[in-house]
Amino acid sequence: MILNNLFVSAVNRKGISSSDTSGNGTGYSLTVTKHYRSLRERDGEFLKERKFVYSFALMDLSTRMYVGYAVSVKSEMDAYHKALEMISNMHIDLKSIRLGQILLGTEHT
């Protein structure tokens, strides 16, 4: 929460009220070890399951500063929508968004 507050404060200090932005998202692979007592006792080992965490960031092209970011365990699109919500909460008017191929062709609000 402290890092988020510092981020919002830094964006506000720059005085960004409207922005032409560029967006980038990616997924990070995680290894999650689930501990189930009965399975450990039966098999003598831990179960490992691969999961992904998706992140998305929007950068103001004139200041080259991030103005919104988000993470999601659902999808990159979910992280994108959360980043837009963050920008909306900071009252930044988006003039344009340049996106990569993954999000092209989807409805942008």
C-alpha positions as CSV (number, residue, x, y, z in Angstrom):
1,M,0.0,0.0,0.0
2,I,2.9,2.3,0.8
3,L,4.4,1.8,-2.7
4,N,1.0,2.4,-4.3
5,N,0.6,5.7,-2.4
6,L,4.1,6.8,-3.4
7,F,3.4,5.9,-7.0
8,V,0.1,8.0,-7.0
9,S,1.9,10.9,-5.3
10,A,4.7,10.9,-7.9
11,V,2.2,10.9,-10.8
12,N,0.3,13.7,-9.1
13,R,3.5,15.8,-8.6
14,K,4.2,15.5,-12.4
15,G,0.8,17.2,-13.0
16,I,-0.3,14.7,-15.6
17,S,-4.0,15.4,-16.2
18,S,-4.3,14.0,-19.8
19,S,-2.0,11.5,-21.5
20,D,-1.1,9.7,-24.7
21,T,-0.1,6.3,-23.4
22,S,1.6,3.1,-24.4
23,G,0.7,-0.2,-22.8
24,N,2.6,-3.3,-22.1
25,G,1.6,-6.5,-20.4
26,T,3.2,-9.8,-19.6
27,G,2.7,-13.0,-17.7
28,Y,5.0,-14.4,-15.0
29,S,5.2,-18.1,-14.3
30,L,4.9,-19.2,-10.7
31,T,5.4,-22.5,-9.0
32,V,2.9,-23.0,-6.3
33,T,3.5,-25.9,-3.8
34,K,0.3,-27.1,-2.2
35,H,0.6,-29.0,1.0
36,Y,-2.0,-31.7,1.4
37,R,-1.3,-33.9,4.4
38,S,-2.9,-37.0,3.0
39,L,-1.1,-36.7,-0.4
40,R,2.2,-36.1,1.3
41,E,1.8,-39.0,3.5
42,R,0.7,-41.3,0.7
43,D,3.2,-40.2,-2.0
44,G,6.0,-38.8,0.3
45,E,6.3,-35.6,-1.8
46,F,4.7,-32.2,-2.5
47,L,2.5,-31.5,-5.4
48,K,3.6,-28.6,-7.7
49,E,1.2,-26.7,-9.9
50,R,2.2,-24.1,-12.4
51,K,0.2,-20.8,-12.3
52,F,0.6,-17.4,-13.9
53,V,0.4,-13.8,-12.7
54,Y,-0.3,-11.2,-15.3
55,S,0.8,-7.6,-15.1
56,F,0.0,-4.6,-17.2
57,A,1.4,-1.1,-17.2
58,L,0.5,2.1,-19.0
59,M,3.2,4.7,-19.7
60,D,2.7,8.4,-20.5
61,L,4.6,9.0,-23.7
62,S,5.6,12.6,-23.0
63,T,7.1,12.1,-19.5
64,R,8.0,8.4,-20.0
65,M,6.5,7.8,-16.6
66,Y,4.1,5.0,-15.7
67,V,0.7,6.4,-15.0
68,G,-1.2,3.1,-14.3
69,Y,-0.4,-0.5,-13.5
70,A,-2.1,-3.7,-12.3
71,V,-1.7,-7.4,-11.7
72,S,-4.1,-10.2,-12.1
73,V,-4.2,-14.0,-11.7
74,K,-7.1,-14.2,-14.2
75,S,-5.7,-12.7,-17.4
76,E,-3.7,-9.9,-19.0
77,M,-7.0,-8.3,-20.1
78,D,-8.2,-8.3,-16.4
79,A,-4.9,-6.5,-15.5
80,Y,-5.5,-4.0,-18.3
81,H,-8.9,-3.2,-17.1
82,K,-7.6,-2.7,-13.5
83,A,-4.9,-0.4,-14.8
84,L,-7.6,1.7,-16.6
85,E,-9.6,1.8,-13.4
86,M,-6.5,3.1,-11.5
87,I,-6.0,5.9,-14.1
88,S,-9.7,6.8,-13.9
89,N,-9.4,7.0,-10.1
90,M,-6.5,9.4,-10.5
91,H,-8.6,11.6,-12.9
92,I,-6.2,11.2,-15.8
93,D,-7.9,11.7,-19.2
94,L,-6.5,9.2,-21.7
95,K,-6.2,10.8,-25.2
96,S,-4.8,7.6,-26.8
97,I,-3.5,4.2,-25.9
98,R,-1.0,2.3,-28.1
99,L,-1.2,-1.4,-27.4
100,G,0.6,-4.6,-28.4
101,Q,-0.9,-7.4,-30.5
102,I,-2.5,-9.3,-27.6
103,L,-5.0,-6.6,-26.8
104,L,-5.6,-5.3,-30.3
105,G,-9.1,-5.9,-31.6
106,T,-10.7,-5.9,-28.2
107,E,-13.1,-3.3,-27.0
108,H,-11.3,-0.5,-25.1
109,T,-13.2,1.9,-22.8
